[in-house]
Each structure stands twice: as C-alpha cells, then as structure tokens.
Amino acid sequence: MDSAARTVAKAVSWQLSGIVVMSAIGYAMTGSFGQASSFALLTAAIGFVTFFLHERLWARIRWGRAPAER
C-alpha cells in the first residue's frame, strides 16, 4: 500500500502536467490566457482531490494484487 505522502506526490506531478495541457487547450479555445489559467487551475484542484481519493480507495482493495513476498 502506498503511503499518503507518495499518493500526494503522484497527484501533484500528475496535476502539474494537467495544468499545462489544460492551459494550452483553454488558450486555444478562448484566446485568453486569464480564462485558460482559471479553467486549468479549477480543473486541477478538482482533479487533485478526486485522484487522491481514488488512489486511497484502490489502495484498500486487494483484488488483482500479487501476494507480498516475505
């Protein structure tokens, strides 16, 4: 099971890449850096929380895991 700190680090790195992509898409669609940035930051915040909760939930599910070696 991943630690909470590892899950946070994964979520942060994922969201940083998402902010870049969403900013580019938002700018291409609106022509406004301000609107694109606002949209990207909002979706990043929502995505961060949902990714963290999703990872913590799946960390508790044993299905599909190989037994731990001792």
All heavy atoms as TSV, in Angstrom:
chain	resi	resn	atom	element	x	y	z
A	1	MET	N	N	0.852	-1.180	0.000
A	1	MET	CA	C	0.000	0.000	0.000
A	1	MET	C	C	0.892	1.235	0.000
A	1	MET	O	O	1.834	1.334	0.759
A	1	MET	CB	C	-0.887	-0.017	1.238
A	1	MET	CG	C	-1.770	1.162	1.384
A	1	MET	SD	S	-2.826	0.725	2.722
A	1	MET	CE	C	-3.834	1.921	3.116
A	2	ASP	N	N	0.589	2.159	-0.880
A	2	ASP	CA	C	1.337	3.417	-0.937
A	2	ASP	C	C	1.053	4.254	0.289
A	2	ASP	O	O	-0.059	4.246	0.815
A	2	ASP	CB	C	0.939	4.224	-2.174
A	2	ASP	CG	C	1.473	3.643	-3.469
A	2	ASP	OD1	O	2.339	2.753	-3.402
A	2	ASP	OD2	O	1.028	4.082	-4.533
A	3	SER	N	N	2.055	5.009	0.713
A	3	SER	CA	C	1.837	5.948	1.814
A	3	SER	C	C	1.032	7.137	1.301
A	3	SER	O	O	0.973	7.399	0.093
A	3	SER	CB	C	3.179	6.433	2.372
A	3	SER	OG	O	3.828	7.262	1.418
A	4	ALA	N	N	0.449	7.875	2.236
A	4	ALA	CA	C	-0.305	9.069	1.849
A	4	ALA	C	C	0.615	10.079	1.180
A	4	ALA	O	O	0.225	10.738	0.211
A	4	ALA	CB	C	-0.987	9.675	3.072
A	5	ALA	N	N	1.865	10.197	1.653
A	5	ALA	CA	C	2.816	11.146	1.057
A	5	ALA	C	C	3.120	10.774	-0.390
A	5	ALA	O	O	3.223	11.647	-1.257
A	5	ALA	CB	C	4.099	11.186	1.880
A	6	ARG	N	N	3.261	9.483	-0.680
A	6	ARG	CA	C	3.516	9.051	-2.053
A	6	ARG	C	C	2.307	9.371	-2.938
A	6	ARG	O	O	2.466	9.819	-4.081
A	6	ARG	CB	C	3.829	7.556	-2.086
A	6	ARG	CG	C	4.066	7.011	-3.484
A	6	ARG	CD	C	4.431	5.532	-3.441
A	6	ARG	NE	N	4.314	4.919	-4.732
A	6	ARG	CZ	C	5.260	4.925	-5.675
A	6	ARG	NH1	N	6.395	5.539	-5.442
A	6	ARG	NH2	N	5.067	4.327	-6.824
A	7	THR	N	N	1.113	9.143	-2.416
A	7	THR	CA	C	-0.086	9.440	-3.179
A	7	THR	C	C	-0.174	10.932	-3.490
A	7	THR	O	O	-0.516	11.326	-4.607
A	7	THR	CB	C	-1.345	8.972	-2.417
A	7	THR	OG1	O	-1.228	7.571	-2.139
A	7	THR	CG2	C	-2.609	9.213	-3.220
A	8	VAL	N	N	0.161	11.769	-2.519
A	8	VAL	CA	C	0.156	13.212	-2.746
A	8	VAL	C	C	1.184	13.594	-3.808
A	8	VAL	O	O	0.896	14.386	-4.708
A	8	VAL	CB	C	0.407	13.993	-1.433
A	8	VAL	CG1	C	0.673	15.461	-1.704
A	8	VAL	CG2	C	-0.773	13.838	-0.494
A	9	ALA	N	N	2.397	13.026	-3.732
A	9	ALA	CA	C	3.442	13.331	-4.723
A	9	ALA	C	C	2.991	12.934	-6.127
A	9	ALA	O	O	3.200	13.679	-7.093
A	9	ALA	CB	C	4.744	12.622	-4.355
A	10	LYS	N	N	2.360	11.778	-6.257
A	10	LYS	CA	C	1.857	11.341	-7.560
A	10	LYS	C	C	0.766	12.279	-8.061
A	10	LYS	O	O	0.736	12.636	-9.246
A	10	LYS	CB	C	1.314	9.906	-7.460
A	10	LYS	CG	C	2.390	8.857	-7.319
A	10	LYS	CD	C	1.827	7.495	-6.978
A	10	LYS	CE	C	0.900	6.935	-8.013
A	10	LYS	NZ	N	0.405	5.578	-7.674
A	11	ALA	N	N	-0.121	12.682	-7.170
A	11	ALA	CA	C	-1.205	13.580	-7.557
A	11	ALA	C	C	-0.672	14.937	-7.994
A	11	ALA	O	O	-1.141	15.513	-8.981
A	11	ALA	CB	C	-2.187	13.744	-6.394
A	12	VAL	N	N	0.332	15.455	-7.287
A	12	VAL	CA	C	0.909	16.755	-7.642
A	12	VAL	C	C	1.579	16.695	-9.010
A	12	VAL	O	O	1.355	17.562	-9.859
A	12	VAL	CB	C	1.908	17.233	-6.560
A	12	VAL	CG1	C	2.726	18.416	-7.038
A	12	VAL	CG2	C	1.171	17.596	-5.283
A	13	SER	N	N	2.388	15.672	-9.250
A	13	SER	CA	C	3.075	15.578	-10.544
A	13	SER	C	C	2.077	15.410	-11.688
A	13	SER	O	O	2.239	16.001	-12.760
A	13	SER	CB	C	4.100	14.440	-10.541
A	13	SER	OG	O	3.468	13.183	-10.459
A	14	TRP	N	N	1.039	14.647	-11.465
A	14	TRP	CA	C	0.003	14.462	-12.483
A	14	TRP	C	C	-0.727	15.769	-12.758
A	14	TRP	O	O	-0.963	16.135	-13.909
A	14	TRP	CB	C	-0.978	13.378	-12.037
A	14	TRP	CG	C	-2.101	13.184	-12.993
A	14	TRP	CD1	C	-3.393	13.573	-12.828
A	14	TRP	CD2	C	-2.039	12.573	-14.281
A	14	TRP	NE1	N	-4.140	13.230	-13.923
A	14	TRP	CE2	C	-3.336	12.610	-14.835
A	14	TRP	CE3	C	-1.017	11.983	-15.008
A	14	TRP	CZ2	C	-3.621	12.095	-16.088
A	14	TRP	CZ3	C	-1.312	11.463	-16.263
A	14	TRP	CH2	C	-2.593	11.524	-16.785
A	15	GLN	N	N	-1.077	16.491	-11.709
A	15	GLN	CA	C	-1.817	17.729	-11.879
A	15	GLN	C	C	-0.987	18.828	-12.533
A	15	GLN	O	O	-1.517	19.633	-13.297
A	15	GLN	CB	C	-2.373	18.222	-10.543
A	15	GLN	CG	C	-3.544	17.393	-10.054
A	15	GLN	CD	C	-4.654	17.276	-11.088
A	15	GLN	OE1	O	-5.078	18.243	-11.696
A	15	GLN	NE2	N	-5.122	16.052	-11.301
A	16	LEU	N	N	0.302	18.872	-12.264
A	16	LEU	CA	C	1.156	19.862	-12.929
A	16	LEU	C	C	1.157	19.654	-14.441
A	16	LEU	O	O	1.055	20.612	-15.208
A	16	LEU	CB	C	2.576	19.816	-12.370
A	16	LEU	CG	C	2.741	20.377	-10.965
A	16	LEU	CD1	C	4.170	20.169	-10.474
A	16	LEU	CD2	C	2.356	21.845	-10.907
A	17	SER	N	N	1.258	18.398	-14.857
A	17	SER	CA	C	1.208	18.143	-16.298
A	17	SER	C	C	-0.180	18.472	-16.845
A	17	SER	O	O	-0.314	19.000	-17.954
A	17	SER	CB	C	1.598	16.697	-16.614
A	17	SER	OG	O	0.674	15.791	-16.061
A	18	GLY	N	N	-1.220	18.208	-16.065
A	18	GLY	CA	C	-2.571	18.529	-16.492
A	18	GLY	C	C	-2.807	20.028	-16.623
A	18	GLY	O	O	-3.516	20.477	-17.525
A	19	ILE	N	N	-2.221	20.813	-15.722
A	19	ILE	CA	C	-2.376	22.270	-15.787
A	19	ILE	C	C	-1.786	22.808	-17.090
A	19	ILE	O	O	-2.388	23.661	-17.750
A	19	ILE	CB	C	-1.716	22.951	-14.567
A	19	ILE	CG1	C	-2.568	22.707	-13.320
A	19	ILE	CG2	C	-1.539	24.447	-14.790
A	19	ILE	CD1	C	-1.906	23.139	-12.030
A	20	VAL	N	N	-0.643	22.293	-17.469
A	20	VAL	CA	C	-0.011	22.733	-18.712
A	20	VAL	C	C	-0.901	22.398	-19.910
A	20	VAL	O	O	-1.163	23.247	-20.767
A	20	VAL	CB	C	1.393	22.101	-18.870
A	20	VAL	CG1	C	1.972	22.371	-20.249
A	20	VAL	CG2	C	2.326	22.621	-17.777
A	21	VAL	N	N	-1.382	21.178	-19.962
A	21	VAL	CA	C	-2.220	20.747	-21.086
A	21	VAL	C	C	-3.536	21.527	-21.119
A	21	VAL	O	O	-3.947	22.036	-22.168
A	21	VAL	CB	C	-2.483	19.224	-21.019
A	21	VAL	CG1	C	-3.528	18.798	-22.039
A	21	VAL	CG2	C	-1.185	18.461	-21.224
A	22	MET	N	N	-4.194	21.656	-19.971
A	22	MET	CA	C	-5.478	22.356	-19.938
A	22	MET	C	C	-5.319	23.846	-20.235
A	22	MET	O	O	-6.198	24.449	-20.844
A	22	MET	CB	C	-6.160	22.164	-18.583
A	22	MET	CG	C	-6.646	20.739	-18.359
A	22	MET	SD	S	-7.718	20.099	-19.669
A	22	MET	CE	C	-9.148	21.115	-19.437
A	23	SER	N	N	-4.202	24.441	-19.827
A	23	SER	CA	C	-3.955	25.848	-20.154
A	23	SER	C	C	-3.816	26.030	-21.662
A	23	SER	O	O	-4.359	26.976	-22.240
A	23	SER	CB	C	-2.700	26.361	-19.447
A	23	SER	OG	O	-2.900	26.429	-18.058
A	24	ALA	N	N	-3.090	25.128	-22.281
A	24	ALA	CA	C	-2.908	25.210	-23.733
A	24	ALA	C	C	-4.234	25.035	-24.460
A	24	ALA	O	O	-4.548	25.787	-25.396
A	24	ALA	CB	C	-1.898	24.161	-24.197
A	25	ILE	N	N	-5.022	24.068	-24.033
A	25	ILE	CA	C	-6.322	23.840	-24.667
A	25	ILE	C	C	-7.240	25.041	-24.422
A	25	ILE	O	O	-7.906	25.521	-25.343
A	25	ILE	CB	C	-6.966	22.540	-24.143
A	25	ILE	CG1	C	-6.171	21.329	-24.628
A	25	ILE	CG2	C	-8.434	22.440	-24.576
A	25	ILE	CD1	C	-6.574	20.019	-23.979
A	26	GLY	N	N	-7.269	25.521	-23.188
A	26	GLY	CA	C	-8.110	26.673	-22.861
A	26	GLY	C	C	-7.720	27.909	-23.643
A	26	GLY	O	O	-8.582	28.654	-24.130
A	27	TYR	N	N	-6.431	28.143	-23.795
A	27	TYR	CA	C	-5.972	29.296	-24.568
A	27	TYR	C	C	-6.347	29.148	-26.041
A	27	TYR	O	O	-6.795	30.099	-26.678
A	27	TYR	CB	C	-4.472	29.481	-24.419
A	27	TYR	CG	C	-3.967	30.697	-25.159
A	27	TYR	CD1	C	-4.204	31.967	-24.668
A	27	TYR	CD2	C	-3.288	30.561	-26.368
A	27	TYR	CE1	C	-3.770	33.096	-25.350
A	27	TYR	CE2	C	-2.843	31.674	-27.062
A	27	TYR	CZ	C	-3.082	32.938	-26.544
A	27	TYR	OH	O	-2.655	34.046	-27.236
A	28	ALA	N	N	-6.181	27.939	-26.570
A	28	ALA	CA	C	-6.529	27.693	-27.971
A	28	ALA	C	C	-8.024	27.918	-28.206
A	28	ALA	O	O	-8.425	28.403	-29.266
A	28	ALA	CB	C	-6.145	26.276	-28.378
A	29	MET	N	N	-8.847	27.611	-27.224
A	29	MET	CA	C	-10.293	27.738	-27.394
A	29	MET	C	C	-10.805	29.152	-27.121
A	29	MET	O	O	-11.787	29.565	-27.721
A	29	MET	CB	C	-11.014	26.743	-26.493
A	29	MET	CG	C	-10.759	25.293	-26.896
A	29	MET	SD	S	-11.651	24.126	-25.882
A	29	MET	CE	C	-13.300	24.370	-26.501
A	30	THR	N	N	-10.151	29.884	-26.203
A	30	THR	CA	C	-10.675	31.195	-25.808
A	30	THR	C	C	-9.828	32.363	-26.298
A	30	THR	O	O	-10.324	33.479	-26.389
A	30	THR	CB	C	-10.780	31.307	-24.280
A	30	THR	OG1	O	-9.463	31.272	-23.706
A	30	THR	CG2	C	-11.639	30.199	-23.699
A	31	GLY	N	N	-8.531	32.125	-26.521
A	31	GLY	CA	C	-7.630	33.209	-26.877
A	31	GLY	C	C	-7.288	34.093	-25.689
A	31	GLY	O	O	-6.636	35.115	-25.835
A	32	SER	N	N	-7.721	33.676	-24.499
A	32	SER	CA	C	-7.485	34.451	-23.281
A	32	SER	C	C	-6.644	33.630	-22.313
A	32	SER	O	O	-7.073	32.552	-21.870
A	32	SER	CB	C	-8.811	34.819	-22.623
A	32	SER	OG	O	-8.603	35.303	-21.308
A	33	PHE	N	N	-5.468	34.160	-21.977
A	33	PHE	CA	C	-4.616	33.451	-21.024
A	33	PHE	C	C	-5.263	33.419	-19.640
A	33	PHE	O	O	-5.178	32.413	-18.932
A	33	PHE	CB	C	-3.235	34.102	-20.949
A	33	PHE	CG	C	-2.290	33.372	-20.052
A	33	PHE	CD1	C	-1.747	32.157	-20.418
A	33	PHE	CD2	C	-1.957	33.891	-18.813
A	33	PHE	CE1	C	-0.889	31.462	-19.585
A	33	PHE	CE2	C	-1.099	33.212	-17.967
A	33	PHE	CZ	C	-0.567	31.996	-18.355
A	34	GLY	N	N	-5.947	34.496	-19.252
A	34	GLY	CA	C	-6.604	34.553	-17.940
A	34	GLY	C	C	-7.694	33.513	-17.787
A	34	GLY	O	O	-7.759	32.803	-16.779
A	35	GLN	N	N	-8.566	33.418	-18.788
A	35	GLN	CA	C	-9.633	32.420	-18.745
A	35	GLN	C	C	-9.056	31.009	-18.793
A	35	GLN	O	O	-9.527	30.120	-18.089
A	35	GLN	CB	C	-10.602	32.627	-19.903
A	35	GLN	CG	C	-11.507	33.819	-19.727
A	35	GLN	CD	C	-12.467	33.983	-20.900
A	35	GLN	OE1	O	-12.225	33.457	-21.992
A	35	GLN	NE2	N	-13.537	34.717	-20.684
A	36	ALA	N	N	-8.055	30.808	-19.626
A	36	ALA	CA	C	-7.439	29.485	-19.744
A	36	ALA	C	C	-6.806	29.071	-18.424
A	36	ALA	O	O	-6.955	27.932	-17.982
A	36	ALA	CB	C	-6.389	29.491	-20.849
A	37	SER	N	N	-6.107	30.004	-17.776
A	37	SER	CA	C	-5.452	29.703	-16.497
A	37	SER	C	C	-6.472	29.412	-15.401
A	37	SER	O	O	-6.296	28.481	-14.612
A	37	SER	CB	C	-4.562	30.866	-16.066
A	37	SER	OG	O	-3.527	31.041	-16.995
A	38	SER	N	N	-7.536	30.192	-15.348
A	38	SER	CA	C	-8.585	29.965	-14.346
A	38	SER	C	C	-9.214	28.596	-14.519
A	38	SER	O	O	-9.404	27.853	-13.550
A	38	SER	CB	C	-9.668	31.041	-14.459
A	38	SER	OG	O	-9.153	32.298	-14.131
A	39	PHE	N	N	-9.522	28.251	-15.751
A	39	PHE	CA	C	-10.111	26.942	-16.040
A	39	PHE	C	C	-9.144	25.818	-15.671
A	39	PHE	O	O	-9.528	24.837	-15.031
A	39	PHE	CB	C	-10.494	26.856	-17.522
A	39	PHE	CG	C	-11.102	25.546	-17.913
A	39	PHE	CD1	C	-12.382	25.215	-17.503
A	39	PHE	CD2	C	-10.385	24.635	-18.672
A	39	PHE	CE1	C	-12.939	23.997	-17.854
A	39	PHE	CE2	C	-10.943	23.417	-19.022
A	39	PHE	CZ	C	-12.229	23.097	-18.615
A	40	ALA	N	N	-7.881	25.975	-16.038
A	40	ALA	CA	C	-6.885	24.943	-15.758
A	40	ALA	C	C	-6.695	24.753	-14.260
A	40	ALA	O	O	-6.599	23.625	-13.771
A	40	ALA	CB	C	-5.559	25.294	-16.423
A	41	LEU	N	N	-6.638	25.835	-13.499
A	41	LEU	CA	C	-6.451	25.725	-12.053
A	41	LEU	C	C	-7.669	25.118	-11.366
A	41	LEU	O	O	-7.526	24.317	-10.435
A	41	LEU	CB	C	-6.112	27.086	-11.450
A	41	LEU	CG	C	-4.742	27.632	-11.850
A	41	LEU	CD1	C	-4.566	29.054	-11.331
A	41	LEU	CD2	C	-3.630	26.732	-11.332
A	42	LEU	N	N	-8.850	25.463	-11.819
A	42	LEU	CA	C	-10.064	24.880	-11.245
A	42	LEU	C	C	-10.122	23.380	-11.507
A	42	LEU	O	O	-10.379	22.590	-10.594
A	42	LEU	CB	C	-11.306	25.557	-11.820
A	42	LEU	CG	C	-12.653	24.989	-11.341
A	42	LEU	CD1	C	-12.807	25.166	-9.842
A	42	LEU	CD2	C	-13.786	25.671	-12.084
A	43	THR	N	N	-9.868	22.981	-12.736
A	43	THR	CA	C	-9.908	21.544	-13.036
A	43	THR	C	C	-8.782	20.804	-12.323
A	43	THR	O	O	-8.957	19.654	-11.921
A	43	THR	CB	C	-9.839	21.269	-14.556
A	43	THR	OG1	O	-8.641	21.817	-15.093
A	43	THR	CG2	C	-11.053	21.836	-15.270
A	44	ALA	N	N	-7.643	21.447	-12.127
A	44	ALA	CA	C	-6.535	20.818	-11.402
A	44	ALA	C	C	-6.907	20.585	-9.941
A	44	ALA	O	O	-6.609	19.524	-9.375
A	44	ALA	CB	C	-5.278	21.669	-11.503
A	45	ALA	N	N	-7.529	21.560	-9.317
A	45	ALA	CA	C	-7.920	21.413	-7.914
A	45	ALA	C	C	-8.927	20.275	-7.743
A	45	ALA	O	O	-8.793	19.438	-6.844
A	45	ALA	CB	C	-8.509	22.723	-7.390
A	46	ILE	N	N	-9.920	20.232	-8.616
A	46	ILE	CA	C	-10.912	19.161	-8.557
A	46	ILE	C	C	-10.255	17.818	-8.854
A	46	ILE	O	O	-10.501	16.820	-8.172
A	46	ILE	CB	C	-12.073	19.443	-9.530
A	46	ILE	CG1	C	-12.857	20.675	-9.054
A	46	ILE	CG2	C	-12.994	18.228	-9.666
A	46	ILE	CD1	C	-13.830	21.218	-10.079
A	47	GLY	N	N	-9.413	17.785	-9.874
A	47	GLY	CA	C	-8.728	16.543	-10.237
A	47	GLY	C	C	-7.793	16.040	-9.153
A	47	GLY	O	O	-7.683	14.841	-8.917
A	48	PHE	N	N	-7.122	16.949	-8.448
A	48	PHE	CA	C	-6.217	16.562	-7.367
A	48	PHE	C	C	-6.973	15.827	-6.267
A	48	PHE	O	O	-6.565	14.751	-5.834
A	48	PHE	CB	C	-5.524	17.806	-6.795
A	48	PHE	CG	C	-4.604	17.502	-5.657
A	48	PHE	CD1	C	-3.298	17.129	-5.898
A	48	PHE	CD2	C	-5.042	17.585	-4.346
A	48	PHE	CE1	C	-2.444	16.841	-4.851
A	48	PHE	CE2	C	-4.192	17.291	-3.300
A	48	PHE	CZ	C	-2.886	16.918	-3.543
A	49	VAL	N	N	-8.079	16.393	-5.853
A	49	VAL	CA	C	-8.864	15.784	-4.779
A	49	VAL	C	C	-9.423	14.437	-5.214
A	49	VAL	O	O	-9.324	13.438	-4.491
A	49	VAL	CB	C	-9.995	16.726	-4.321
A	49	VAL	CG1	C	-10.949	16.031	-3.365
A	49	VAL	CG2	C	-9.400	17.971	-3.667
A	50	THR	N	N	-9.990	14.374	-6.412
A	50	THR	CA	C	-10.578	13.113	-6.859
A	50	THR	C	C	-9.511	12.050	-7.097
A	50	THR	O	O	-9.729	10.882	-6.783
A	50	THR	CB	C	-11.445	13.295	-8.122
A	50	THR	OG1	O	-10.672	13.894	-9.150
A	50	THR	CG2	C	-12.656	14.153	-7.819
A	51	PHE	N	N	-8.329	12.438	-7.605
A	51	PHE	CA	C	-7.243	11.466	-7.795
A	51	PHE	C	C	-6.788	10.915	-6.448
A	51	PHE	O	O	-6.602	9.709	-6.291
A	51	PHE	CB	C	-6.067	12.114	-8.516
A	51	PHE	CG	C	-4.897	11.185	-8.712
A	51	PHE	CD1	C	-4.863	10.307	-9.780
A	51	PHE	CD2	C	-3.837	11.168	-7.827
A	51	PHE	CE1	C	-3.793	9.443	-9.965
A	51	PHE	CE2	C	-2.770	10.311	-7.991
A	51	PHE	CZ	C	-2.750	9.448	-9.063
A	52	PHE	N	N	-6.601	11.781	-5.467
A	52	PHE	CA	C	-6.154	11.345	-4.148
A	52	PHE	C	C	-7.149	10.350	-3.545
A	52	PHE	O	O	-6.761	9.280	-3.082
A	52	PHE	CB	C	-5.979	12.552	-3.214
A	52	PHE	CG	C	-5.515	12.166	-1.842
A	52	PHE	CD1	C	-4.163	11.994	-1.588
A	52	PHE	CD2	C	-6.413	11.974	-0.817
A	52	PHE	CE1	C	-3.723	11.624	-0.331
A	52	PHE	CE2	C	-5.992	11.601	0.449
A	52	PHE	CZ	C	-4.638	11.429	0.693
A	53	LEU	N	N	-8.431	10.698	-3.576
A	53	LEU	CA	C	-9.443	9.799	-3.017
A	53	LEU	C	C	-9.506	8.480	-3.778
A	53	LEU	O	O	-9.631	7.409	-3.176
A	53	LEU	CB	C	-10.806	10.489	-3.026
A	53	LEU	CG	C	-10.927	11.718	-2.117
A	53	LEU	CD1	C	-12.266	12.408	-2.344
A	53	LEU	CD2	C	-10.725	11.355	-0.663
A	54	HIS	N	N	-9.408	8.545	-5.091
A	54	HIS	CA	C	-9.421	7.343	-5.927
A	54	HIS	C	C	-8.249	6.419	-5.583
A	54	HIS	O	O	-8.419	5.209	-5.412
A	54	HIS	CB	C	-9.363	7.769	-7.396
A	54	HIS	CG	C	-9.395	6.637	-8.356
A	54	HIS	ND1	N	-8.253	6.106	-8.908
A	54	HIS	CD2	C	-10.431	5.938	-8.873
A	54	HIS	CE1	C	-8.588	5.123	-9.725
A	54	HIS	NE2	N	-9.899	5.010	-9.726
A	55	GLU	N	N	-7.050	6.985	-5.460
A	55	GLU	CA	C	-5.863	6.187	-5.129
A	55	GLU	C	C	-5.974	5.560	-3.743
A	55	GLU	O	O	-5.603	4.411	-3.550
A	55	GLU	CB	C	-4.608	7.052	-5.205
A	55	GLU	CG	C	-4.161	7.358	-6.610
A	55	GLU	CD	C	-3.583	6.135	-7.304
A	55	GLU	OE1	O	-2.681	5.487	-6.749
A	55	GLU	OE2	O	-4.041	5.828	-8.405
A	56	ARG	N	N	-6.463	6.312	-2.765
A	56	ARG	CA	C	-6.585	5.786	-1.405
A	56	ARG	C	C	-7.624	4.674	-1.358
A	56	ARG	O	O	-7.445	3.687	-0.647
A	56	ARG	CB	C	-6.935	6.901	-0.418
A	56	ARG	CG	C	-5.889	8.004	-0.315
A	56	ARG	CD	C	-4.464	7.514	-0.159
A	56	ARG	NE	N	-4.266	6.820	1.099
A	56	ARG	CZ	C	-3.208	6.068	1.384
A	56	ARG	NH1	N	-2.234	5.920	0.511
A	56	ARG	NH2	N	-3.099	5.467	2.539
A	57	LEU	N	N	-8.692	4.811	-2.114
A	57	LEU	CA	C	-9.705	3.762	-2.168
A	57	LEU	C	C	-9.120	2.490	-2.773
A	57	LEU	O	O	-9.250	1.406	-2.218
A	57	LEU	CB	C	-10.917	4.230	-2.977
A	57	LEU	CG	C	-12.004	3.169	-3.221
A	57	LEU	CD1	C	-12.668	2.787	-1.913
A	57	LEU	CD2	C	-13.027	3.685	-4.202
A	58	TRP	N	N	-8.441	2.614	-3.914
A	58	TRP	CA	C	-7.864	1.448	-4.572
A	58	TRP	C	C	-6.741	0.820	-3.760
A	58	TRP	O	O	-6.482	-0.381	-3.882
A	58	TRP	CB	C	-7.388	1.793	-5.979
A	58	TRP	CG	C	-8.486	1.611	-6.971
A	58	TRP	CD1	C	-9.295	2.572	-7.482
A	58	TRP	CD2	C	-8.935	0.371	-7.523
A	58	TRP	NE1	N	-10.211	2.010	-8.331
A	58	TRP	CE2	C	-10.008	0.661	-8.378
A	58	TRP	CE3	C	-8.523	-0.944	-7.381
A	58	TRP	CZ2	C	-10.680	-0.324	-9.085
A	58	TRP	CZ3	C	-9.198	-1.934	-8.098
A	58	TRP	CH2	C	-10.262	-1.624	-8.934
A	59	ALA	N	N	-6.072	1.603	-2.920
A	59	ALA	CA	C	-5.020	1.041	-2.069
A	59	ALA	C	C	-5.601	0.058	-1.055
A	59	ALA	O	O	-4.901	-0.832	-0.564
A	59	ALA	CB	C	-4.279	2.163	-1.341
A	60	ARG	N	N	-6.874	0.173	-0.757
A	60	ARG	CA	C	-7.531	-0.714	0.210
A	60	ARG	C	C	-8.119	-1.974	-0.434
A	60	ARG	O	O	-8.523	-2.892	0.266
A	60	ARG	CB	C	-8.644	0.032	0.930
A	60	ARG	CG	C	-8.125	1.160	1.782
A	60	ARG	CD	C	-9.286	1.940	2.378
A	60	ARG	NE	N	-8.794	3.030	3.180
A	60	ARG	CZ	C	-8.705	2.994	4.499
A	60	ARG	NH1	N	-9.084	1.921	5.154
A	60	ARG	NH2	N	-8.251	4.037	5.161
A	61	ILE	N	N	-8.191	-2.019	-1.733
A	61	ILE	CA	C	-8.785	-3.153	-2.436
A	61	ILE	C	C	-7.691	-4.163	-2.776
A	61	ILE	O	O	-6.697	-3.822	-3.411
A	61	ILE	CB	C	-9.515	-2.674	-3.709
A	61	ILE	CG1	C	-10.660	-1.730	-3.332
A	61	ILE	CG2	C	-10.009	-3.855	-4.537
A	61	ILE	CD1	C	-11.318	-1.039	-4.506
A	62	ARG	N	N	-7.874	-5.384	-2.350
A	62	ARG	CA	C	-6.856	-6.425	-2.569
A	62	ARG	C	C	-6.964	-7.083	-3.940
A	62	ARG	O	O	-6.022	-7.692	-4.403
A	62	ARG	CB	C	-6.979	-7.497	-1.494
A	62	ARG	CG	C	-6.582	-7.008	-0.147
A	62	ARG	CD	C	-6.623	-8.139	0.840
A	62	ARG	NE	N	-6.178	-7.665	2.141
A	62	ARG	CZ	C	-6.095	-8.425	3.193
A	62	ARG	NH1	N	-6.422	-9.707	3.118
A	62	ARG	NH2	N	-5.693	-7.920	4.332
A	63	TRP	N	N	-8.102	-6.980	-4.583
A	63	TRP	CA	C	-8.339	-7.660	-5.851
A	63	TRP	C	C	-7.241	-7.309	-6.859
A	63	TRP	O	O	-6.886	-6.160	-7.047
A	63	TRP	CB	C	-9.701	-7.251	-6.401
A	63	TRP	CG	C	-9.963	-7.800	-7.771
A	63	TRP	CD1	C	-10.384	-9.057	-8.073
A	63	TRP	CD2	C	-9.794	-7.113	-8.996
A	63	TRP	NE1	N	-10.501	-9.183	-9.427
A	63	TRP	CE2	C	-10.132	-8.003	-10.022
A	63	TRP	CE3	C	-9.379	-5.843	-9.343
A	63	TRP	CZ2	C	-10.084	-7.660	-11.366
A	63	TRP	CZ3	C	-9.335	-5.500	-10.677
A	63	TRP	CH2	C	-9.681	-6.413	-11.661
A	64	GLY	N	N	-6.692	-8.323	-7.510
A	64	GLY	CA	C	-5.721	-8.130	-8.580
A	64	GLY	C	C	-4.281	-7.938	-8.112
A	64	GLY	O	O	-3.397	-7.744	-8.947
A	65	ARG	N	N	-4.036	-7.978	-6.834
A	65	ARG	CA	C	-2.676	-7.807	-6.319
A	65	ARG	C	C	-2.002	-9.159	-6.134
A	65	ARG	O	O	-2.636	-10.136	-5.736
A	65	ARG	CB	C	-2.690	-7.119	-4.951
A	65	ARG	CG	C	-2.914	-5.664	-5.018
A	65	ARG	CD	C	-2.633	-5.076	-3.669
A	65	ARG	NE	N	-2.729	-3.634	-3.730
A	65	ARG	CZ	C	-2.791	-2.864	-2.677
A	65	ARG	NH1	N	-2.767	-3.410	-1.466
A	65	ARG	NH2	N	-2.861	-1.562	-2.809
A	66	ALA	N	N	-0.721	-9.165	-6.406
A	66	ALA	CA	C	0.068	-10.373	-6.133
A	66	ALA	C	C	0.360	-10.401	-4.636
A	66	ALA	O	O	0.507	-9.358	-4.000
A	66	ALA	CB	C	1.371	-10.336	-6.911
A	67	PRO	N	N	0.419	-11.589	-4.053
A	67	PRO	CA	C	0.724	-11.680	-2.619
A	67	PRO	C	C	2.110	-11.079	-2.329
A	67	PRO	O	O	3.028	-11.207	-3.135
A	67	PRO	CB	C	0.725	-13.158	-2.326
A	67	PRO	CG	C	0.174	-13.843	-3.530
A	67	PRO	CD	C	0.220	-12.889	-4.660
A	68	ALA	N	N	2.228	-10.417	-1.193
A	68	ALA	CA	C	3.504	-9.799	-0.798
A	68	ALA	C	C	4.512	-10.896	-0.459
A	68	ALA	O	O	4.180	-11.893	0.177
A	68	ALA	CB	C	3.294	-8.893	0.397
A	69	GLU	N	N	5.744	-10.709	-0.914
A	69	GLU	CA	C	6.819	-11.661	-0.612
A	69	GLU	C	C	7.391	-11.342	0.759
A	69	GLU	O	O	7.553	-10.195	1.115
A	69	GLU	CB	C	7.905	-11.550	-1.667
A	69	GLU	CG	C	7.375	-11.732	-3.072
A	69	GLU	CD	C	8.003	-12.905	-3.767
A	69	GLU	OE1	O	8.951	-13.469	-3.238
A	69	GLU	OE2	O	7.501	-13.249	-4.840
A	70	ARG	N	N	7.718	-12.361	1.507
A	70	ARG	CA	C	8.268	-12.135	2.849
A	70	ARG	C	C	9.707	-12.529	2.905
A	70	ARG	O	O	10.251	-13.299	2.302
A	70	ARG	CB	C	7.482	-12.908	3.884
A	70	ARG	CG	C	6.070	-12.368	3.952
A	70	ARG	CD	C	5.299	-13.112	5.005
A	70	ARG	NE	N	3.915	-12.706	4.892
A	70	ARG	CZ	C	3.211	-12.265	5.898
A	70	ARG	NH1	N	3.728	-12.183	7.081
A	70	ARG	NH2	N	1.963	-11.931	5.722
